[in-house]
Amino acid sequence: MVAHDDRIVFPGNPWPDGHAIVEFSWGGRLDPDVGLRFAFELTSAFYDADDGDGVEEEDEDEERSDFESKFAWNNYHQCRISSGMGFVAGTPDEPLDFDALTGRTFVVDRPEEVDEFEDEDFAFHIYLLGHDSVADHRIRFPVRHAPLEFGLEWEGRIALTYFGEEEYEYRFQARLARTAFTGFEVLDELADEEAHRLLAACVRDPARFRLSHDGGERRYVPIGR
């Protein structure tokens, strides 16, 4: 569920007020190598969704970059940011505590760390002006609405790798008023007993979750779902 005013902004692009977020989900998975990972999936509205009918074509400007051109953006329709590896949120040494999540900032994929990354190693993938790259994330939960529901502030840097660029020259800023955690995916390689031990070791209050087999997929979902 997303709110009417949930938006993603790309400073310097043709829409200074940004774009509505039409889909967002916050989940995670149990990773036997590290512990618990968070995963996000975000989809924006069509880039020109707020332009309305009868908007005049922009004047051609040879000095305008693709990032500044509505014509270029509209060729790619809308943004999608999806999880690759996701990011570590809890380990046996530092268990995830939802009661202490408010105000915590996760710093993920610093640019100096991702120079040698393969595509599958990134926490997130982005489709922006083609299949580009995203790194240097700052992810913060500024307010708590319910035990597993928070506001979200998420920003990061973008390299237009689809056009052959390598520098993380551009930025995005996403704000959601309220989003609910949906639970942890359990990988096939983990038996139920192993999954339970890992969850118990890596989250402060495992009693908030139950193991679900709905749809043939194993997930630890919040009690009551």
Phi and psi in degrees as GROMACS dihedral restraints (atoms count N, CA, C in turn):
[ dihedral_restraints ]
;  ai    aj    ak    al  type     phi  dphi    fc
    3     4     5     6     1  -124.9    20    10
    4     5     6     7     1   153.1    20    10
    6     7     8     9     1   -91.4    20    10
    7     8     9    10     1   161.8    20    10
    9    10    11    12     1   -59.5    20    10
   10    11    12    13     1   -34.1    20    10
   12    13    14    15     1   -98.3    20    10
   13    14    15    16     1    10.7    20    10
   15    16    17    18     1   -71.2    20    10
   16    17    18    19     1   125.3    20    10
   18    19    20    21     1  -142.1    20    10
   19    20    21    22     1   160.1    20    10
   21    22    23    24     1  -125.3    20    10
   22    23    24    25     1   133.3    20    10
   24    25    26    27     1  -118.8    20    10
   25    26    27    28     1   140.2    20    10
   27    28    29    30     1  -120.1    20    10
   28    29    30    31     1    90.0    20    10
   30    31    32    33     1   -52.8    20    10
   31    32    33    34     1   129.1    20    10
   33    34    35    36     1    98.7    20    10
   34    35    36    37     1   -10.9    20    10
   36    37    38    39     1   -84.7    20    10
   37    38    39    40     1   176.3    20    10
   39    40    41    42     1   -71.1    20    10
   40    41    42    43     1    -3.6    20    10
   42    43    44    45     1  -121.2    20    10
   43    44    45    46     1    88.0    20    10
   45    46    47    48     1   -61.7    20    10
   46    47    48    49     1   -23.8    20    10
   48    49    50    51     1   -86.3    20    10
   49    50    51    52     1    -0.8    20    10
   51    52    53    54     1    79.9    20    10
   52    53    54    55     1  -160.4    20    10
   54    55    56    57     1  -135.7    20    10
   55    56    57    58     1   143.9    20    10
   57    58    59    60     1   -63.8    20    10
   58    59    60    61     1   145.4    20    10
   60    61    62    63     1   -92.1    20    10
   61    62    63    64     1   119.2    20    10
   63    64    65    66     1   -98.5    20    10
   64    65    66    67     1   -22.8    20    10
   66    67    68    69     1  -143.0    20    10
   67    68    69    70     1   138.1    20    10
   69    70    71    72     1  -153.2    20    10
   70    71    72    73     1   137.7    20    10
   72    73    74    75     1  -138.4    20    10
   73    74    75    76     1   147.1    20    10
   75    76    77    78     1  -128.6    20    10
   76    77    78    79     1   109.2    20    10
   78    79    80    81     1  -132.6    20    10
   79    80    81    82     1  -155.6    20    10
   81    82    83    84     1  -173.9    20    10
   82    83    84    85     1  -174.0    20    10
   84    85    86    87     1  -154.2    20    10
   85    86    87    88     1   158.0    20    10
   87    88    89    90     1   -85.3    20    10
   88    89    90    91     1   122.9    20    10
   90    91    92    93     1  -112.9    20    10
   91    92    93    94     1   110.5    20    10
   93    94    95    96     1   -62.0    20    10
   94    95    96    97     1   -18.1    20    10
   96    97    98    99     1   -81.1    20    10
   97    98    99   100     1   -29.1    20    10
   99   100   101   102     1  -131.3    20    10
  100   101   102   103     1   -32.8    20    10
  102   103   104   105     1   137.9    20    10
  103   104   105   106     1  -115.2    20    10
  105   106   107   108     1  -113.4    20    10
  106   107   108   109     1   137.6    20    10
  108   109   110   111     1  -119.9    20    10
  109   110   111   112     1   143.8    20    10
  111   112   113   114     1   -93.9    20    10
  112   113   114   115     1   150.4    20    10
  114   115   116   117     1  -139.0    20    10
  115   116   117   118     1   136.4    20    10
  117   118   119   120     1  -118.8    20    10
  118   119   120   121     1   149.7    20    10
  120   121   122   123     1  -133.8    20    10
  121   122   123   124     1   120.7    20    10
  123   124   125   126     1  -128.5    20    10
  124   125   126   127     1   136.4    20    10
  126   127   128   129     1  -130.9    20    10
  127   128   129   130     1   130.3    20    10
  129   130   131   132     1   -89.4    20    10
  130   131   132   133     1   166.2    20    10
  132   133   134   135     1   -66.2    20    10
  133   134   135   136     1   168.4    20    10
  135   136   137   138     1   -57.3    20    10
  136   137   138   139     1   142.0    20    10
  138   139   140   141     1   -54.9    20    10
  139   140   141   142     1   -37.3    20    10
  141   142   143   144     1   -96.5    20    10
  142   143   144   145     1    17.9    20    10
  144   145   146   147     1   -60.5    20    10
  145   146   147   148     1   -30.3    20    10
  147   148   149   150     1   -92.8    20    10
  148   149   150   151     1     1.9    20    10
  150   151   152   153     1   -74.7    20    10
  151   152   153   154     1   -27.3    20    10
  153   154   155   156     1    75.3    20    10
  154   155   156   157     1   179.0    20    10
  156   157   158   159     1   -81.4    20    10
  157   158   159   160     1   152.6    20    10
  159   160   161   162     1    77.7    20    10
  160   161   162   163     1    15.1    20    10
  162   163   164   165     1   -73.3    20    10
  163   164   165   166     1   129.3    20    10
  165   166   167   168     1   -70.8    20    10
  166   167   168   169     1   148.7    20    10
  168   169   170   171     1   -63.3    20    10
  169   170   171   172     1   144.0    20    10
  171   172   173   174     1   -72.7    20    10
  172   173   174   175     1   149.1    20    10
  174   175   176   177     1   -68.2    20    10
  175   176   177   178     1   142.4    20    10
  177   178   179   180     1   -69.6    20    10
  178   179   180   181     1   136.9    20    10
  180   181   182   183     1  -142.0    20    10
  181   182   183   184     1   109.6    20    10
  183   184   185   186     1   -64.8    20    10
  184   185   186   187     1   -21.1    20    10
  186   187   188   189     1   -89.2    20    10
  187   188   189   190     1    -7.2    20    10
  189   190   191   192     1   -76.5    20    10
  190   191   192   193     1   130.8    20    10
  192   193   194   195     1   -76.9    20    10
  193   194   195   196     1   164.8    20    10
  195   196   197   198     1   -59.1    20    10
  196   197   198   199     1   -35.1    20    10
  198   199   200   201     1   -65.8    20    10
  199   200   201   202     1   -23.3    20    10
  201   202   203   204     1   -97.5    20    10
  202   203   204   205     1    -0.6    20    10
  204   205   206   207     1  -104.3    20    10
  205   206   207   208     1   121.8    20    10
  207   208   209   210     1   -61.0    20    10
  208   209   210   211     1   -38.2    20    10
  210   211   212   213     1   -58.9    20    10
  211   212   213   214     1   -44.8    20    10
  213   214   215   216     1   -64.3    20    10
  214   215   216   217     1   -46.9    20    10
  216   217   218   219     1   -60.5    20    10
  217   218   219   220     1   -44.2    20    10
  219   220   221   222     1   -66.9    20    10
  220   221   222   223     1   -18.5    20    10
  222   223   224   225     1   -65.9    20    10
  223   224   225   226     1   -21.2    20    10
  225   226   227   228     1  -111.3    20    10
  226   227   228   229     1     0.6    20    10
  228   229   230   231     1    73.1    20    10
  229   230   231   232     1   -64.8    20    10
  231   232   233   234     1  -158.4    20    10
  232   233   234   235     1   162.2    20    10
  234   235   236   237     1   -94.5    20    10
  235   236   237   238     1   143.3    20    10
  237   238   239   240     1  -133.6    20    10
  238   239   240   241     1   127.5    20    10
  240   241   242   243     1  -116.9    20    10
  241   242   243   244     1   121.8    20    10
  243   244   245   246     1  -127.6    20    10
  244   245   246   247     1   156.7    20    10
  246   247   248   249     1   -77.0    20    10
  247   248   249   250     1   136.9    20    10
  249   250   251   252     1   -96.1    20    10
  250   251   252   253     1   -97.1    20    10
  252   253   254   255     1   -74.2    20    10
  253   254   255   256     1   -21.6    20    10
  255   256   257   258     1    69.5    20    10
  256   257   258   259     1  -169.0    20    10
  258   259   260   261     1  -133.7    20    10
  259   260   261   262     1   150.1    20    10
  261   262   263   264     1   -70.2    20    10
  262   263   264   265     1   127.7    20    10
  264   265   266   267     1  -117.4    20    10
  265   266   267   268     1   -17.9    20    10
  267   268   269   270     1  -159.0    20    10
  268   269   270   271     1   141.3    20    10
  270   271   272   273     1  -136.4    20    10
  271   272   273   274     1   167.8    20    10
  273   274   275   276     1   -59.4    20    10
  274   275   276   277     1   -31.5    20    10
  276   277   278   279     1   -79.1    20    10
  277   278   279   280     1   -27.9    20    10
  279   280   281   282     1  -139.1    20    10
  280   281   282   283     1    79.2    20    10
  282   283   284   285     1   -62.1    20    10
  283   284   285   286     1   148.7    20    10
  285   286   287   288     1   -70.2    20    10
  286   287   288   289     1   128.9    20    10
  288   289   290   291     1  -123.4    20    10
  289   290   291   292     1   102.4    20    10
  291   292   293   294     1   -62.2    20    10
  292   293   294   295     1   -27.4    20    10
  294   295   296   297     1   -70.8    20    10
  295   296   297   298     1   -17.0    20    10
  297   298   299   300     1  -113.8    20    10
  298   299   300   301     1    15.3    20    10
  300   301   302   303     1   -77.7    20    10
  301   302   303   304     1   -28.0    20    10
  303   304   305   306     1   -59.5    20    10
  304   305   306   307     1   125.2    20    10
  306   307   308   309     1    84.8    20    10
  307   308   309   310     1    -8.9    20    10
  309   310   311   312     1   -74.5    20    10
  310   311   312   313     1   139.9    20    10
  312   313   314   315     1  -114.8    20    10
  313   314   315   316     1   128.2    20    10
  315   316   317   318     1   -99.2    20    10
  316   317   318   319     1   128.4    20    10
  318   319   320   321     1  -106.7    20    10
  319   320   321   322     1   121.9    20    10
  321   322   323   324     1  -131.5    20    10
  322   323   324   325     1   134.5    20    10
  324   325   326   327     1    55.1    20    10
  325   326   327   328     1    62.6    20    10
  327   328   329   330     1   -59.6    20    10
  328   329   330   331     1   142.8    20    10
  330   331   332   333     1   -54.4    20    10
  331   332   333   334     1   -37.4    20    10
  333   334   335   336     1   -68.8    20    10
  334   335   336   337     1   -16.3    20    10
  336   337   338   339     1   -90.1    20    10
  337   338   339   340     1   -19.8    20    10
  339   340   341   342     1  -101.8    20    10
  340   341   342   343     1     3.9    20    10
  342   343   344   345     1   -57.2    20    10
  343   344   345   346     1   -34.5    20    10
  345   346   347   348     1  -104.0    20    10
  346   347   348   349     1     8.7    20    10
  348   349   350   351     1   -67.4    20    10
  349   350   351   352     1   142.5    20    10
  351   352   353   354     1   -82.4    20    10
  352   353   354   355     1   162.7    20    10
  354   355   356   357     1   -55.9    20    10
  355   356   357   358     1   -39.7    20    10
  357   358   359   360     1   -73.8    20    10
  358   359   360   361     1   -10.4    20    10
  360   361   362   363     1   -84.0    20    10
  361   362   363   364     1   -15.4    20    10
  363   364   365   366     1   -70.7    20    10
  364   365   366   367     1   147.2    20    10
  366   367   368   369     1   -63.3    20    10
  367   368   369   370     1   -37.0    20    10
  369   370   371   372     1  -138.4    20    10
  370   371   372   373     1   154.8    20    10
  372   373   374   375     1  -117.4    20    10
  373   374   375   376     1   150.7    20    10
  375   376   377   378     1  -132.7    20    10
  376   377   378   379     1   137.3    20    10
  378   379   380   381     1  -109.5    20    10
  379   380   381   382     1   112.2    20    10
  381   382   383   384     1  -127.0    20    10
  382   383   384   385     1   -78.9    20    10
  384   385   386   387     1  -110.9    20    10
  385   386   387   388     1    63.6    20    10
  387   388   389   390     1    95.7    20    10
  388   389   390   391     1  -169.5    20    10
  390   391   392   393     1   -84.2    20    10
  391   392   393   394     1    97.0    20    10
  393   394   395   396     1  -101.7    20    10
  394   395   396   397     1  -165.8    20    10
  396   397   398   399     1  -127.8    20    10
  397   398   399   400     1   148.3    20    10
  399   400   401   402     1  -138.5    20    10
  400   401   402   403     1   138.4    20    10
  402   403   404   405     1  -156.1    20    10
  403   404   405   406     1  -172.4    20    10
  405   406   407   408     1    53.3    20    10
  406   407   408   409     1    54.8    20    10
  408   409   410   411     1   -84.0    20    10
  409   410   411   412     1   142.1    20    10
  411   412   413   414     1  -121.3    20    10
  412   413   414   415     1   114.2    20    10
  414   415   416   417     1  -120.2    20    10
  415   416   417   418     1   122.7    20    10
  417   418   419   420     1  -136.5    20    10
  418   419   420   421     1   144.3    20    10
  420   421   422   423     1  -111.3    20    10
  421   422   423   424     1    92.7    20    10
  423   424   425   426     1   -76.1    20    10
  424   425   426   427     1   -23.4    20    10
  426   427   428   429     1  -147.5    20    10
  427   428   429   430     1   147.6    20    10
  429   430   431   432     1  -112.7    20    10
  430   431   432   433     1   129.5    20    10
  432   433   434   435     1  -102.8    20    10
  433   434   435   436     1   -29.3    20    10
  435   436   437   438     1  -157.5    20    10
  436   437   438   439     1   170.8    20    10
  438   439   440   441     1   -49.8    20    10
  439   440   441   442     1   -38.2    20    10
  441   442   443   444     1  -124.7    20    10
  442   443   444   445     1    27.5    20    10
  444   445   446   447     1  -127.9    20    10
  445   446   447   448     1   127.8    20    10
  447   448   449   450     1  -139.3    20    10
  448   449   450   451     1   159.2    20    10
  450   451   452   453     1   -77.0    20    10
  451   452   453   454     1   159.6    20    10
  453   454   455   456     1  -136.5    20    10
  454   455   456   457     1   133.3    20    10
  456   457   458   459     1  -121.9    20    10
  457   458   459   460     1   125.8    20    10
  459   460   461   462     1  -140.4    20    10
  460   461   462   463     1   123.4    20    10
  462   463   464   465     1  -134.7    20    10
  463   464   465   466     1   157.1    20    10
  465   466   467   468     1  -164.4    20    10
  466   467   468   469     1  -179.6    20    10
  468   469   470   471     1  -118.6    20    10
  469   470   471   472     1   149.6    20    10
  471   472   473   474     1  -124.0    20    10
  472   473   474   475     1   136.5    20    10
  474   475   476   477     1  -111.8    20    10
  475   476   477   478     1   129.8    20    10
  477   478   479   480     1   -81.8    20    10
  478   479   480   481     1    67.9    20    10
  480   481   482   483     1   -68.8    20    10
  481   482   483   484     1   -21.3    20    10
  483   484   485   486     1   -62.3    20    10
  484   485   486   487     1   -30.3    20    10
  486   487   488   489     1   -94.6    20    10
  487   488   489   490     1     8.4    20    10
  489   490   491   492     1    88.1    20    10
  490   491   492   493     1     7.3    20    10
  492   493   494   495     1   -83.7    20    10
  493   494   495   496     1   149.6    20    10
  495   496   497   498     1  -115.9    20    10
  496   497   498   499     1   -21.3    20    10
  498   499   500   501     1   -80.5    20    10
  499   500   501   502     1   142.0    20    10
  501   502   503   504     1   -84.9    20    10
  502   503   504   505     1    75.4    20    10
  504   505   506   507     1   -86.4    20    10
  505   506   507   508     1   -23.8    20    10
  507   508   509   510     1  -113.0    20    10
  508   509   510   511     1   167.1    20    10
  510   511   512   513     1  -132.7    20    10
  511   512   513   514     1   161.0    20    10
  513   514   515   516     1  -134.5    20    10
  514   515   516   517     1   154.6    20    10
  516   517   518   519     1  -138.4    20    10
  517   518   519   520     1   119.9    20    10
  519   520   521   522     1  -115.9    20    10
  520   521   522   523     1   139.0    20    10
  522   523   524   525     1  -131.9    20    10
  523   524   525   526     1   128.5    20    10
  525   526   527   528     1  -126.1    20    10
  526   527   528   529     1   131.7    20    10
  528   529   530   531     1   -69.3    20    10
  529   530   531   532     1   -34.2    20    10
  531   532   533   534     1  -159.2    20    10
  532   533   534   535     1   129.3    20    10
  534   535   536   537     1  -145.0    20    10
  535   536   537   538     1   144.1    20    10
  537   538   539   540     1  -110.1    20    10
  538   539   540   541     1   136.8    20    10
  540   541   542   543     1   -72.7    20    10
  541   542   543   544     1   131.7    20    10
  543   544   545   546     1   -99.5    20    10
  544   545   546   547     1   -13.2    20    10
  546   547   548   549     1   125.9    20    10
  547   548   549   550     1   176.1    20    10
  549   550   551   552     1  -107.2    20    10
  550   551   552   553     1   126.5    20    10
  552   553   554   555     1   -70.6    20    10
  553   554   555   556     1   143.6    20    10
  555   556   557   558     1  -109.8    20    10
  556   557   558   559     1   121.7    20    10
  558   559   560   561     1   -68.8    20    10
  559   560   561   562     1   151.7    20    10
  561   562   563   564     1   -58.9    20    10
  562   563   564   565     1   -30.6    20    10
  564   565   566   567     1   -70.8    20    10
  565   566   567   568     1   -13.2    20    10
  567   568   569   570     1   -97.1    20    10
  568   569   570   571     1   122.6    20    10
  570   571   572   573     1   -69.9    20    10
  571   572   573   574     1   160.1    20    10
  573   574   575   576     1   -54.9    20    10
  574   575   576   577     1   -43.6    20    10
  576   577   578   579     1   -65.2    20    10
  577   578   579   580     1   -40.9    20    10
  579   580   581   582     1   -65.2    20    10
  580   581   582   583     1   -41.9    20    10
  582   583   584   585     1   -61.4    20    10
  583   584   585   586     1   -42.2    20    10
  585   586   587   588     1   -65.1    20    10
  586   587   588   589     1   -41.0    20    10
  588   589   590   591     1   -63.6    20    10
  589   590   591   592     1   -40.3    20    10
  591   592   593   594     1   -66.6    20    10
  592   593   594   595     1   -43.9    20    10
  594   595   596   597     1   -60.9    20    10
  595   596   597   598     1   -46.4    20    10
  597   598   599   600     1   -62.8    20    10
  598   599   600   601     1   -31.2    20    10
  600   601   602   603     1   -79.3    20    10
  601   602   603   604     1   -24.9    20    10
  603   604   605   606     1  -113.8    20    10
  604   605   606   607     1    -0.6    20    10
  606   607   608   609     1  -132.6    20    10
  607   608   609   610     1   140.6    20    10
  609   610   611   612     1   -66.7    20    10
  610   611   612   613     1   -33.8    20    10
  612   613   614   615     1  -130.0    20    10
  613   614   615   616     1    74.3    20    10
  615   616   617   618     1   -63.4    20    10
  616   617   618   619     1   -18.6    20    10
  618   619   620   621     1   -67.2    20    10
  619   620   621   622     1   -10.5    20    10
  621   622   623   624     1   -74.7    20    10
  622   623   624   625     1   -10.0    20    10
  624   625   626   627     1  -124.0    20    10
  625   626   627   628     1   152.0    20    10
  627   628   629   630     1  -129.9    20    10
  628   629   630   631     1   151.9    20    10
  630   631   632   633     1   -82.5    20    10
  631   632   633   634     1   123.0    20    10
  633   634   635   636     1  -111.3    20    10
  634   635   636   637     1   143.4    20    10
  636   637   638   639     1  -115.3    20    10
  637   638   639   640     1    19.2    20    10
  639   640   641   642     1   -59.8    20    10
  640   641   642   643     1   136.8    20    10
  642   643   644   645     1    67.7    20    10
  643   644   645   646     1    15.6    20    10
  645   646   647   648     1    79.0    20    10
  646   647   648   649     1     5.2    20    10
  648   649   650   651     1  -112.3    20    10
  649   650   651   652     1   137.7    20    10
  651   652   653   654     1   -92.2    20    10
  652   653   654   655     1   128.6    20    10
  654   655   656   657     1  -144.6    20    10
  655   656   657   658     1   143.2    20    10
  657   658   659   660     1   -87.9    20    10
  658   659   660   661     1   110.7    20    10
  660   661   662   663     1  -110.4    20    10
  661   662   663   664     1   155.2    20    10
  663   664   665   666     1   -59.0    20    10
  664   665   666   667     1   140.4    20    10
  666   667   668   669     1   -55.4    20    10
  667   668   669   670     1   133.3    20    10
  669   670   671   672     1   101.9    20    10
  670   671   672   673     1   -12.1    20    10
